[in-house]
Amino acid sequence: MPRYAAIDIGSNSIRMEAAEVTPGQPARILASDREVTRLGESVFRTGSVSKEAIDASCA
């Protein structure tokens, strides 16, 4: 059975979901996670992503 994962990097959090897919059946979620990173917090003030936000997201 094929397995797929998706990562969504947003301005406030990073999300990940992994699933096993069987044709004709609903996907079976194997893992799901969300981490608040506030990656875009400085963008609204300065117009760019801060080094601190990038480092926190990478960690």
Distance bins in CASP14 RR format, pairs under 12 A and 6 or more apart:
PFRMAT RR
TARGET T0000
AUTHOR 0000-0000-0000
RMODE 2
METHOD distances of the structure
MODEL  1
1 19 0 0 0 0 1 0 0 0 0 0 0
1 20 1 0 1 0 0 0 0 0 0 0 0
1 21 1 0 0 1 0 0 0 0 0 0 0
1 22 1 0 1 0 0 0 0 0 0 0 0
1 23 0 0 0 0 1 0 0 0 0 0 0
1 24 0 0 0 0 0 1 0 0 0 0 0
1 25 0 0 0 0 1 0 0 0 0 0 0
1 27 0 0 0 0 0 1 0 0 0 0 0
1 28 0 0 0 0 1 0 0 0 0 0 0
1 30 0 0 0 0 0 1 0 0 0 0 0
2 18 0 0 0 0 0 1 0 0 0 0 0
2 19 0 0 0 0 1 0 0 0 0 0 0
2 20 1 0 0 1 0 0 0 0 0 0 0
2 21 1 0 1 0 0 0 0 0 0 0 0
2 22 0 0 0 0 1 0 0 0 0 0 0
2 23 0 0 0 0 1 0 0 0 0 0 0
2 27 0 0 0 0 0 1 0 0 0 0 0
2 28 0 0 0 0 0 1 0 0 0 0 0
2 30 0 0 0 0 0 1 0 0 0 0 0
3 17 0 0 0 0 0 1 0 0 0 0 0
3 18 1 0 0 1 0 0 0 0 0 0 0
3 19 1 0 0 1 0 0 0 0 0 0 0
3 20 1 0 1 0 0 0 0 0 0 0 0
3 21 1 0 0 1 0 0 0 0 0 0 0
3 22 0 0 0 0 0 1 0 0 0 0 0
3 27 0 0 0 0 1 0 0 0 0 0 0
3 28 0 0 0 0 1 0 0 0 0 0 0
3 29 0 0 0 0 0 1 0 0 0 0 0
3 30 1 0 0 1 0 0 0 0 0 0 0
3 31 0 0 0 0 0 1 0 0 0 0 0
4 16 0 0 0 0 0 1 0 0 0 0 0
4 17 0 0 0 0 1 0 0 0 0 0 0
4 18 1 0 0 1 0 0 0 0 0 0 0
4 19 1 0 1 0 0 0 0 0 0 0 0
4 20 0 0 0 0 1 0 0 0 0 0 0
4 21 1 0 0 1 0 0 0 0 0 0 0
4 22 0 0 0 0 0 1 0 0 0 0 0
4 27 0 0 0 0 1 0 0 0 0 0 0
4 28 0 0 0 0 0 1 0 0 0 0 0
4 29 0 0 0 0 0 1 0 0 0 0 0
4 30 0 0 0 0 1 0 0 0 0 0 0
4 31 0 0 0 0 0 1 0 0 0 0 0
5 15 0 0 0 0 0 1 0 0 0 0 0
5 16 1 0 0 1 0 0 0 0 0 0 0
5 17 1 0 0 1 0 0 0 0 0 0 0
5 18 1 0 1 0 0 0 0 0 0 0 0
5 19 1 0 0 1 0 0 0 0 0 0 0
5 20 0 0 0 0 0 1 0 0 0 0 0
5 21 0 0 0 0 0 1 0 0 0 0 0
5 27 0 0 0 0 0 1 0 0 0 0 0
5 29 0 0 0 0 0 1 0 0 0 0 0
5 30 0 0 0 0 1 0 0 0 0 0 0
5 31 1 0 0 1 0 0 0 0 0 0 0
5 32 0 0 0 0 0 1 0 0 0 0 0
5 33 0 0 0 0 0 1 0 0 0 0 0
6 14 0 0 0 0 0 1 0 0 0 0 0
6 15 0 0 0 0 1 0 0 0 0 0 0
6 16 1 0 0 1 0 0 0 0 0 0 0
6 17 1 0 1 0 0 0 0 0 0 0 0
6 18 1 0 0 1 0 0 0 0 0 0 0
6 19 0 0 0 0 1 0 0 0 0 0 0
6 21 0 0 0 0 0 1 0 0 0 0 0
6 27 0 0 0 0 0 1 0 0 0 0 0
6 29 0 0 0 0 0 1 0 0 0 0 0
6 30 0 0 0 0 0 1 0 0 0 0 0
6 31 0 0 0 0 0 1 0 0 0 0 0
6 32 0 0 0 0 0 1 0 0 0 0 0
6 33 0 0 0 0 0 1 0 0 0 0 0
7 13 0 0 0 0 0 1 0 0 0 0 0
7 14 1 0 0 1 0 0 0 0 0 0 0
7 15 1 0 0 1 0 0 0 0 0 0 0
7 16 1 0 1 0 0 0 0 0 0 0 0
7 17 0 0 0 0 1 0 0 0 0 0 0
7 18 0 0 0 0 1 0 0 0 0 0 0
7 31 0 0 0 0 0 1 0 0 0 0 0
7 32 0 0 0 0 0 1 0 0 0 0 0
7 33 0 0 0 0 1 0 0 0 0 0 0
7 34 0 0 0 0 0 1 0 0 0 0 0
7 35 0 0 0 0 0 1 0 0 0 0 0
7 57 0 0 0 0 0 1 0 0 0 0 0
8 14 1 0 0 1 0 0 0 0 0 0 0
8 15 1 0 1 0 0 0 0 0 0 0 0
8 16 1 0 0 1 0 0 0 0 0 0 0
8 17 0 0 0 0 1 0 0 0 0 0 0
8 32 0 0 0 0 0 1 0 0 0 0 0
8 33 0 0 0 0 0 1 0 0 0 0 0
8 34 0 0 0 0 1 0 0 0 0 0 0
8 35 0 0 0 0 0 1 0 0 0 0 0
8 37 0 0 0 0 0 1 0 0 0 0 0
8 39 0 0 0 0 0 1 0 0 0 0 0
9 15 0 0 0 0 1 0 0 0 0 0 0
9 16 0 0 0 0 1 0 0 0 0 0 0
9 34 0 0 0 0 0 1 0 0 0 0 0
9 35 0 0 0 0 0 1 0 0 0 0 0
9 37 0 0 0 0 1 0 0 0 0 0 0
9 39 1 0 0 1 0 0 0 0 0 0 0
9 40 0 0 0 0 0 1 0 0 0 0 0
9 49 0 0 0 0 0 1 0 0 0 0 0
9 53 0 0 0 0 0 1 0 0 0 0 0
9 54 0 0 0 0 0 1 0 0 0 0 0
9 57 1 0 0 1 0 0 0 0 0 0 0
9 58 0 0 0 0 0 1 0 0 0 0 0
10 16 0 0 0 0 0 1 0 0 0 0 0
10 34 0 0 0 0 0 1 0 0 0 0 0
10 35 0 0 0 0 0 1 0 0 0 0 0
10 36 0 0 0 0 0 1 0 0 0 0 0
10 37 0 0 0 0 1 0 0 0 0 0 0
10 38 0 0 0 0 0 1 0 0 0 0 0
10 39 1 0 0 1 0 0 0 0 0 0 0
10 40 1 0 0 1 0 0 0 0 0 0 0
10 41 0 0 0 0 0 1 0 0 0 0 0
10 43 0 0 0 0 0 1 0 0 0 0 0
10 49 0 0 0 0 0 1 0 0 0 0 0
10 53 0 0 0 0 0 1 0 0 0 0 0
10 57 0 0 0 0 1 0 0 0 0 0 0
11 36 0 0 0 0 0 1 0 0 0 0 0
11 37 0 0 0 0 1 0 0 0 0 0 0
11 38 0 0 0 0 1 0 0 0 0 0 0
11 39 1 0 1 0 0 0 0 0 0 0 0
11 40 1 0 1 0 0 0 0 0 0 0 0
11 41 1 0 0 1 0 0 0 0 0 0 0
11 42 0 0 0 0 0 1 0 0 0 0 0
11 43 1 0 0 1 0 0 0 0 0 0 0
11 44 0 0 0 0 1 0 0 0 0 0 0
11 47 0 0 0 0 0 1 0 0 0 0 0
11 49 0 0 0 0 1 0 0 0 0 0 0
11 53 0 0 0 0 1 0 0 0 0 0 0
11 57 0 0 0 0 0 1 0 0 0 0 0
12 34 0 0 0 0 0 1 0 0 0 0 0
12 35 0 0 0 0 0 1 0 0 0 0 0
12 36 1 0 0 1 0 0 0 0 0 0 0
12 37 1 0 0 1 0 0 0 0 0 0 0
12 38 1 0 0 1 0 0 0 0 0 0 0
12 39 1 0 0 1 0 0 0 0 0 0 0
12 40 1 0 0 1 0 0 0 0 0 0 0
12 41 1 0 0 1 0 0 0 0 0 0 0
12 43 0 0 0 0 0 1 0 0 0 0 0
12 44 0 0 0 0 0 1 0 0 0 0 0
12 53 0 0 0 0 0 1 0 0 0 0 0
12 57 0 0 0 0 0 1 0 0 0 0 0
13 33 0 0 0 0 0 1 0 0 0 0 0
13 34 1 0 1 0 0 0 0 0 0 0 0
13 35 1 0 0 1 0 0 0 0 0 0 0
13 36 1 0 1 0 0 0 0 0 0 0 0
13 37 1 0 1 0 0 0 0 0 0 0 0
13 38 0 0 0 0 1 0 0 0 0 0 0
13 39 0 0 0 0 1 0 0 0 0 0 0
13 40 0 0 0 0 0 1 0 0 0 0 0
13 41 0 0 0 0 0 1 0 0 0 0 0
13 53 0 0 0 0 0 1 0 0 0 0 0
13 56 0 0 0 0 0 1 0 0 0 0 0
13 57 0 0 0 0 1 0 0 0 0 0 0
14 33 0 0 0 0 1 0 0 0 0 0 0
14 34 1 0 0 1 0 0 0 0 0 0 0
14 35 1 0 1 0 0 0 0 0 0 0 0
14 36 0 0 0 0 1 0 0 0 0 0 0
14 37 1 0 1 0 0 0 0 0 0 0 0
14 38 0 0 0 0 0 1 0 0 0 0 0
14 39 1 0 0 1 0 0 0 0 0 0 0
14 40 0 0 0 0 0 1 0 0 0 0 0
14 53 0 0 0 0 0 1 0 0 0 0 0
14 54 0 0 0 0 0 1 0 0 0 0 0
14 56 0 0 0 0 0 1 0 0 0 0 0
14 57 1 0 0 1 0 0 0 0 0 0 0
14 58 0 0 0 0 0 1 0 0 0 0 0
14 59 0 0 0 0 0 1 0 0 0 0 0
15 31 0 0 0 0 0 1 0 0 0 0 0
15 32 1 0 0 1 0 0 0 0 0 0 0
15 33 1 0 0 1 0 0 0 0 0 0 0
15 34 1 0 1 0 0 0 0 0 0 0 0
15 35 1 0 0 1 0 0 0 0 0 0 0
15 36 0 0 0 0 0 1 0 0 0 0 0
15 37 0 0 0 0 0 1 0 0 0 0 0
16 29 0 0 0 0 0 1 0 0 0 0 0
16 30 0 0 0 0 0 1 0 0 0 0 0
16 31 1 0 0 1 0 0 0 0 0 0 0
16 32 1 0 0 1 0 0 0 0 0 0 0
16 33 1 0 1 0 0 0 0 0 0 0 0
16 34 1 0 0 1 0 0 0 0 0 0 0
16 35 0 0 0 0 1 0 0 0 0 0 0
17 27 0 0 0 0 1 0 0 0 0 0 0
17 28 0 0 0 0 0 1 0 0 0 0 0
17 29 1 0 0 1 0 0 0 0 0 0 0
17 30 0 0 0 0 1 0 0 0 0 0 0
17 31 1 0 0 1 0 0 0 0 0 0 0
17 32 1 0 1 0 0 0 0 0 0 0 0
17 33 1 0 0 1 0 0 0 0 0 0 0
17 34 0 0 0 0 1 0 0 0 0 0 0
18 27 0 0 0 0 1 0 0 0 0 0 0
18 28 0 0 0 0 1 0 0 0 0 0 0
18 29 1 0 0 1 0 0 0 0 0 0 0
18 30 1 0 1 0 0 0 0 0 0 0 0
18 31 1 0 1 0 0 0 0 0 0 0 0
18 32 1 0 0 1 0 0 0 0 0 0 0
18 33 0 0 0 0 1 0 0 0 0 0 0
19 25 0 0 0 0 0 1 0 0 0 0 0
19 26 0 0 0 0 1 0 0 0 0 0 0
19 27 1 0 1 0 0 0 0 0 0 0 0
19 28 1 0 0 1 0 0 0 0 0 0 0
19 29 1 0 1 0 0 0 0 0 0 0 0
19 30 1 0 1 0 0 0 0 0 0 0 0
19 31 0 0 0 0 1 0 0 0 0 0 0
19 32 0 0 0 0 1 0 0 0 0 0 0
20 26 0 0 0 0 0 1 0 0 0 0 0
20 27 1 0 0 1 0 0 0 0 0 0 0
20 28 1 0 1 0 0 0 0 0 0 0 0
20 29 0 0 0 0 1 0 0 0 0 0 0
20 30 1 0 1 0 0 0 0 0 0 0 0
20 31 0 0 0 0 0 1 0 0 0 0 0
21 27 1 0 1 0 0 0 0 0 0 0 0
21 28 1 0 0 1 0 0 0 0 0 0 0
21 29 0 0 0 0 0 1 0 0 0 0 0
21 30 0 0 0 0 0 1 0 0 0 0 0
22 28 1 0 0 1 0 0 0 0 0 0 0
35 56 0 0 0 0 1 0 0 0 0 0 0
35 57 0 0 0 0 1 0 0 0 0 0 0
35 58 0 0 0 0 0 1 0 0 0 0 0
35 59 0 0 0 0 1 0 0 0 0 0 0
36 53 0 0 0 0 0 1 0 0 0 0 0
36 56 0 0 0 0 1 0 0 0 0 0 0
36 57 0 0 0 0 0 1 0 0 0 0 0
37 49 0 0 0 0 0 1 0 0 0 0 0
37 50 0 0 0 0 0 1 0 0 0 0 0
37 52 0 0 0 0 0 1 0 0 0 0 0
37 53 1 0 0 1 0 0 0 0 0 0 0
37 54 0 0 0 0 1 0 0 0 0 0 0
37 55 0 0 0 0 0 1 0 0 0 0 0
37 56 1 0 1 0 0 0 0 0 0 0 0
37 57 1 0 1 0 0 0 0 0 0 0 0
37 58 0 0 0 0 1 0 0 0 0 0 0
37 59 0 0 0 0 1 0 0 0 0 0 0
38 44 0 0 0 0 0 1 0 0 0 0 0
38 45 0 0 0 0 0 1 0 0 0 0 0
38 49 0 0 0 0 0 1 0 0 0 0 0
38 50 0 0 0 0 1 0 0 0 0 0 0
38 52 0 0 0 0 1 0 0 0 0 0 0
38 53 1 0 0 1 0 0 0 0 0 0 0
38 54 0 0 0 0 0 1 0 0 0 0 0
38 55 0 0 0 0 0 1 0 0 0 0 0
38 56 1 0 0 1 0 0 0 0 0 0 0
38 57 0 0 0 0 1 0 0 0 0 0 0
39 48 0 0 0 0 0 1 0 0 0 0 0
39 49 1 0 0 1 0 0 0 0 0 0 0
39 50 0 0 0 0 1 0 0 0 0 0 0
39 51 0 0 0 0 0 1 0 0 0 0 0
39 52 0 0 0 0 0 1 0 0 0 0 0
39 53 1 0 1 0 0 0 0 0 0 0 0
39 54 1 0 0 1 0 0 0 0 0 0 0
39 55 0 0 0 0 0 1 0 0 0 0 0
39 56 1 0 0 1 0 0 0 0 0 0 0
39 57 1 0 1 0 0 0 0 0 0 0 0
39 58 0 0 0 0 0 1 0 0 0 0 0
40 46 0 0 0 0 0 1 0 0 0 0 0
40 47 0 0 0 0 1 0 0 0 0 0 0
40 48 0 0 0 0 1 0 0 0 0 0 0
40 49 1 0 0 1 0 0 0 0 0 0 0
40 50 0 0 0 0 1 0 0 0 0 0 0
40 52 0 0 0 0 0 1 0 0 0 0 0
40 53 1 0 0 1 0 0 0 0 0 0 0
40 54 0 0 0 0 0 1 0 0 0 0 0
40 56 0 0 0 0 0 1 0 0 0 0 0
40 57 0 0 0 0 1 0 0 0 0 0 0
41 47 0 0 0 0 0 1 0 0 0 0 0
41 48 0 0 0 0 0 1 0 0 0 0 0
41 49 0 0 0 0 1 0 0 0 0 0 0
41 50 1 0 0 1 0 0 0 0 0 0 0
41 52 0 0 0 0 1 0 0 0 0 0 0
41 53 1 0 0 1 0 0 0 0 0 0 0
41 54 0 0 0 0 0 1 0 0 0 0 0
41 56 0 0 0 0 0 1 0 0 0 0 0
41 57 0 0 0 0 0 1 0 0 0 0 0
42 48 1 0 0 1 0 0 0 0 0 0 0
42 49 1 0 0 1 0 0 0 0 0 0 0
42 50 1 1 0 0 0 0 0 0 0 0 0
42 51 0 0 0 0 1 0 0 0 0 0 0
42 52 0 0 0 0 1 0 0 0 0 0 0
42 53 1 0 0 1 0 0 0 0 0 0 0
42 54 0 0 0 0 1 0 0 0 0 0 0
42 56 0 0 0 0 0 1 0 0 0 0 0
43 49 1 0 1 0 0 0 0 0 0 0 0
43 50 0 0 0 0 1 0 0 0 0 0 0
43 53 0 0 0 0 1 0 0 0 0 0 0
43 54 0 0 0 0 0 1 0 0 0 0 0
44 50 0 0 0 0 0 1 0 0 0 0 0
44 53 0 0 0 0 0 1 0 0 0 0 0
45 53 0 0 0 0 0 1 0 0 0 0 0
46 52 0 0 0 0 0 1 0 0 0 0 0
46 53 0 0 0 0 0 1 0 0 0 0 0
47 53 0 0 0 0 0 1 0 0 0 0 0
48 54 0 0 0 0 0 1 0 0 0 0 0
49 55 0 0 0 0 0 1 0 0 0 0 0
49 56 0 0 0 0 0 1 0 0 0 0 0
49 57 0 0 0 0 1 0 0 0 0 0 0
49 58 0 0 0 0 0 1 0 0 0 0 0
50 56 0 0 0 0 1 0 0 0 0 0 0
50 57 0 0 0 0 0 1 0 0 0 0 0
51 57 0 0 0 0 0 1 0 0 0 0 0
51 58 0 0 0 0 0 1 0 0 0 0 0
52 58 0 0 0 0 0 1 0 0 0 0 0
52 59 0 0 0 0 0 1 0 0 0 0 0
53 59 0 0 0 0 0 1 0 0 0 0 0
END
